[in-house]
Amino acid sequence: MLSTITTILLIAYIAIQCCCLLALVLSTPDQTQPVPEKELPHVSILIAARNEERNIAKSLKAIHQLYYPTHLLDVWIGNDASEDKTADIIQKFIADKPHMHLLNITQHVGNAKGKANVLAQLAAQAQGEILFITDADITVNRNWISSIVPYFADKTMGLVSGTTVVKDKGYMGRMQEVDWLYFMGMLKAFANLGIKCTAVGNNMAVRKTAYLQTGGYEHLPFSITEDYTLYKEVRKHKWQTANILNAPSLNRSAAVCTFATLLQQRKRWLTGAKQLPWYWWLVFGLFGLFWPALLLLAYYNPVGAAIIYGFKLSLQTATIVWLQHRLQIKKNIDYLLGFEYYSALVSLATQIFFLLPIRVQWKKRSYPSIG
């Protein structure tokens, strides 16, 4: 009986993988017609920064090099009580750039806390018709704004979410690149299947009208995954949303440096994911139980376990290679082989760490294990 249940769970996992791969491969590329320069809207970029002296200069340099007219762009960086040199680096960089502004965050507004509190105050200052949101450890693509703006030609479009992957040196950086890529692929695949999930908080654009209709972050329920909360509220107000996957809108994130911080990041994501509909937790459960179920099946039926693992590895590899091709990311088979061991370890460790009665620690702040 146990062997049968385990087999069913594993087959369901393979079926989901197969459907996701087909949803990606059979989809049309995310491409739009460029907006003529005379019709380009004024846009704003919002960046929440806390203790980012390692990354902020590189992030701001990429923002400054965007292919978008500076007279149609205002950039707002919120220094969230940083305890390092973040504010000094920002101030020095923007000194001769009048369209870039530093706002020191010293108070809370409404329900907002942490990053949501910073974004709420930046949004109040922003002049743009569209608010582009990213993080202080992100290197944006030069085409980031120009590739996303055309989607807002549809007046019903409220929010567009791009794709972000890690780009960093070292083993952990390479593994996180593949991990993020695979996750982003799954997010896009489910969106293609009509099952909407969330937006990517470091690569997101929201129409200001839609943002204001939600009441803004200061009036939204607090969540440590503020991107999902805003995404959900925008959709609740009947705006359209889009998850796009193409090279021009691809942003790069710095890697998490330590395994302990990686587990805290995963716990934060899963804590926020508690707000997701029940069917998403079925998907998370299937993915999380794969390795325990496979090992259990191997005890009863080694041949069957080997066949299922072969399907899993083949489908996963095909998905990642297709994503690398679509996003014009350099392919490296060594990454894919190493990723198998990395993902198994991280999956098991994340499940254990998530269940421990430990508060979420992020950016030297502590949050309860609630959404």
N, C-alpha and C positions, 0 to 999 in steps of 0.2 A: 504493500500500500504506500509506504513512504517513498519507495523507488518510483512509483507511478506519479505521485504528486511532484516529486523533484523533476522528473522528465517533462511533465506538463509545464512547469515553471520555466524550465530552460528552453523549451520549444517556443513558448510565448515570447521570451527574450529575443530569440532568433527571428521570430516573425516581426517584431517591432523594428529590429535592426534592418531587416530586409525592406520593410515598408518605408523606413526613413531614407535608405539609400535610393530607392526608386523615386521617392518624392523629390529628392535633390537632382538626380540625373535627368529625370523627365521634365523638370521645370525649365522655363525660359529664363535667360539671364536677366538680372535686375539692371536694366538700362533705361535711361530717359533722355529726352531731347534737351540739350543745354538751353538755359534761359538767356535770351538776348540781354546784353549788358544794360540797356536802357530800361529793362523790365525787372532787373534784380531787386529783391527786397532788402531793406535794412535788417541786419541780423545782429544778435548779441551772443557772446560766448561767456558762459558762467563756469568758473573753476573754484572748487573748494580746496583749500590747501592747509594741511596741518602737518607740521614736522616733515617737510618735503625738501630739505636743503640738498639732498642727494639727487633729486630728479627735476626740481622746478625750473632750473635754467634751461635745460634741454626741452622741456615742455613748452615754455614760453617762446623759445627760439622757433620751434615748429609752428606755433600759432602765428608768429610774426611773418613767417614765410608762406602763409596760405595764399592760394591763388584766388583772392577775392578783394575787390576794391576797399581800401581802408576807410574811405568816406562813407561806406555803407556798413561799417563794422564797428561795434564797440565791445571791448573785452573787460570783464569784471572778475578780478581775483579776490577771493575772500580769505584773509589770513585768520584761521580759526585757532587763536590763542597758541600759536606755535611756540615751542620751547627751544627752538634752534635758530638758525640764521635764515629761515624761510622768508620772513618779511623783508629783511635787508637785501636779499638777492632779488626779490620781486621789485622793490623800490628802485634799485640800481638799474635793472633791466628796462623798466618802463619810463625812466626819467625823460627820455627824448621821444616818447611815443604817446602823443596826446589821446589816442583812441583806446589806450589801455589804462585801467584804473585799479588801484589797490584799495580794498575796504577792510579795515580791521574790525573783526567781529567781537564785540564786547558784551552783547546781551542776547537774550532769547526772545523770540517772537512766537506768540500763540503756543501750539502744541509741538512746534519744531524743536528738535535736538540734533546735535552733531552735524553731520553733513547737510541734512534737510534744513536746519536752522540757517546755515551759511547760504544755501541756495535760495531760501525764501527772501533773505535780505538783498542778495545780488539781483534776483528777479525784479525786486521793487525798483532798482536803479536802472535796469536794462531798458534801452530804447527800441530794440528790434522788434519786428513783427514775428520773428521766429527766434526761439531761445535754443542755442546749441549748448549742450552740457557735456563736460568731460572732466577728467581728474588731473591732479597735479603730477601724476607719474605716467601720464600718457603722452606719446609722441604722435600727434595727429598727422594724417596724410595731407599733402598740399592741396589735394582735390576734395577734401572732406566736405567743406561747405558747398562748393559748386556742384558736387555730385548728389547731394541730398536735397538742396533747395528745389529742384524741379518737381519732386514728389508733392510739394505743397501747392503746385499749380491746381491740383484737385482741391477745391474749397472745402471738401468734407474731410480732408486729411488733417488729423490732429497731432499725430506723433509718429516719428520715423526713427527706427533703431538700426544702427549700423552694426558692423562686426569688429571685434577687437581680439587680438591674440597677443600673447607674451612674446617679446623679443629681447633676449638677454643671453649672456654668456654662461658657461658652466653647465653641468649636468642637469641641475634643477631647472635652470632657465630653459633648456631644450625640451625637457619633459613637460614643463608647464605650457610651452608653445603648442605641443601636440594635444595636450589635455584641453586647453582652451579652444583650440581649433575644432576638436571633436565635439565639445559641448556646444559651440556656436553652430556647428553643422546640424546637431540634433534640434536645437532651437528653431533654426530655419526650416528644417524638414517638417516639424510639427506644424509650423505656421503655414507651410505649403499644403499640408493636409487639412487645414481649416481649424486646427487646434491651437489657439493663441495662448501664449504663456506670459511673457514679460518683455521688457525693454532692457537694453544694456546701458547701465547708468553712466558709463564712461564714454559712450558713443551714441548720443541721443539728441534729437531735435524735437521740440514741441512748439506748436503754434501758440503764441502768447494768449490769444483769445481763448483757446482751449484750456491753457494753464489757469487763467484767471477764473474760468467757469468752475474749476474744481475748488476754488477758494485759495489756491496756493498752498505751499507746504505748511504754512503756519496754521492752516485750518484742516489739514488732513490728519488722520490718526497717525501717531508716531509709529515708525517702523525703522529697524536698522537696515532694511533694504528699501530705501525710499524710492528707488526707481520703479519697483513693482507697484508700490502704492499709487504713485502718480499715473503709471500706465493703466492700472485698474480703474482709477477715477476718470481718466480721459475717455476710456471706452464706455464707462457708465453714462457719460454725457452724450453718447451716440456719435462720437467722432471715430473716423476710421484710423487704423494704425497699420504700420508696415514694418516688417523685419526684412532688411535687405542684406545681401551677401555679394559684394563685388569688390574688386581691387581698389577703385578710386576712393571708397569710403572706409577702407580698412585702416584702423588705428592700431598702434603698438603700445603695449603696457610693459612697465618694468616688472621683473619677476619678484616674487616673494623670496626672501633670502634664506630663511630657515624653515625647517620642517615644522617646528612648533607654531610659527606664524602662519604657515600654510594650513594647519589644522584649525587655527582660530578663524582664518578666512572662510574655510569650508563650514565651520559651525555657524558663522554669521549668515552665510548664504542659506543654509538649511533652516536656521531659526526664522529668517524672513519668509522662507518657502512654506511655513506652516499656514500661511494665508491662502495658498493655492488651492484650487478645487480638489476634491477627493481623488479624481482619476489621475491627477499628476502624482499623487503619493503612491498609487498603484505602480506607475511607471518607475518612480524612484525605488520602490520596493523590489521590483523585478531586477533593476540594474544593480542594486546593492546586494541582492541575494545570489547573484550569478556565481561567484567563486565558491561560497559555501555549498550551494546546490551542486555545482560541478564536482567538487571533491566528494560529496556524499554519493553522487551517482557513480563516480569512479570506483567506489567501494563495492557497489552492487553490480555495476555493468561497465567495466573499463573501456570496452570497445565503443559502447554507446556514448560515453563521456568524451572519448577522443574524437568521435565524429562531430558531436555538438561543438566541441572546442574548435575544431577545424572550420566549421561554418562561422563561428563567432569571429575568429581571427581573420578569415577571408573577407567577411562583410565589413568589419571594422577597418581593415587596411584599405579596402577599396574606397570606403567613405572618406578616409583621411587623404588618400592620394587624389581623389576627385576634388576635395576642398582645396588642397594645395594648388592644383591646376587652376581651378576657378579664381582663386585669390592671388595667383601668380607668386606663390611662396615656394622657395627652393625645396626640392624633395631630398630626403635623406633616409635611406632604408634603416640605417643604424638607429635613428630616432624611434622608428616604429617598433623595432625589436625590443629596445629598452623600455618603451612605453608599456609593454605588456606587464613587466615586473613592477614598474612604477605605479601603474594604475591599480594593480591588485593590492599593493601595500597601502596606497593612499585610501582606497575604498574601504578596506578593513579598518584602518586606523581612524578614519573619519567617522565611521559608524560607532566605534567604541567611544571616541572623544565626544561625539554629539550627545550620547546618552549619559555622560558623566555630569553630575550636578555642579558644573563650573560656569561662571558667568562669562559672557562673550567679552573678550578684550580686543580692542581695535584702536589704533592710533593713540595708545596710552590712555584709553577710556574704557570704562567697564559698563556693560549693558546686561540686563537680565535676559534669560533665555526665552524671550517671547518674540512674537513677530514685530 
